[in-house]
Amino acid sequence: MTTIDLSSLYATDGTARLVNLDEYVAKAKETAVSGGDVTLTGPAPVWLYLRVAHALHGLCRKLVYTSPVSGDVVIFDHTP
């Protein structure tokens, strides 16, 4: 399973910015293993989570969100 800490996508700036959304999505897609399982985590705005999740649909087999509060939440699972 590949884990993507979304805060790492905007770490150099320190603040997630909508103007950089395409860049964040491209980085997430580069990190995700095609056909693999991916976990999203880390402090990030909801719009970033939603856009990355949408971009990874069809690329990865299973997408999970995790946080200390929620634990694992399956977003989608296309495991046969």
C-alpha positions in Angstrom: 0.0 0.0 0.0 1.2 3.5 -0.9 0.6 6.2 1.6 0.3 9.8 0.4 0.5 12.5 3.1 -1.3 15.3 1.4 0.5 18.0 3.4 3.7 16.9 1.8 2.3 18.1 -1.6 2.4 21.7 -0.4 5.2 21.5 2.2 7.5 23.8 0.4 5.0 26.6 0.5 3.4 25.7 3.8 -0.1 26.5 2.6 -2.2 24.7 0.1 -3.2 27.0 -2.7 -5.9 26.5 -5.3 -3.7 27.9 -8.0 -1.3 24.9 -7.5 -4.1 22.3 -7.5 -3.0 20.7 -10.8 0.6 20.4 -9.5 -0.6 18.7 -6.3 -2.8 16.3 -8.3 0.1 15.4 -10.6 2.4 14.7 -7.7 -0.2 12.5 -6.1 -0.7 10.6 -9.3 3.1 10.1 -9.7 3.3 8.7 -6.2 0.3 6.3 -6.6 1.1 2.9 -8.0 -1.2 2.1 -10.9 -3.5 -0.7 -10.0 -2.3 -0.6 -6.3 -3.8 0.4 -3.0 -3.4 4.0 -1.8 -4.0 5.6 1.5 -4.5 9.4 1.8 -3.7 11.0 5.1 -2.3 14.2 6.6 -3.6 17.7 7.3 -5.0 19.3 4.1 -8.1 21.2 3.0 -11.1 19.2 2.0 -10.9 20.4 -1.6 -7.5 18.9 -1.9 -8.7 15.5 -0.6 -11.7 15.5 -2.9 -9.7 16.4 -6.0 -6.9 13.9 -5.4 -9.5 11.2 -4.7 -11.2 12.0 -7.9 -8.0 11.9 -9.8 -6.9 8.6 -8.4 -10.2 6.9 -9.2 -9.5 4.6 -12.2 -5.8 4.7 -11.5 -5.6 2.8 -8.2 -7.5 -0.3 -7.1 -8.4 0.8 -3.6 -8.4 4.2 -1.9 -8.5 4.6 1.8 -8.6 7.8 4.0 -7.0 7.5 7.4 -6.7 9.8 10.4 -6.1 9.3 14.2 -9.7 10.2 14.8 -11.5 8.2 12.1 -9.1 5.2 11.5 -9.3 3.7 8.0 -12.3 4.8 5.8 -12.5 3.0 2.5 -13.4 5.6 -0.3 -13.5 3.0 -3.1 -12.4 -0.6 -3.5 -12.4 -2.2 -7.0 -10.8 -5.4 -5.8 -12.4 -8.3 -7.8 
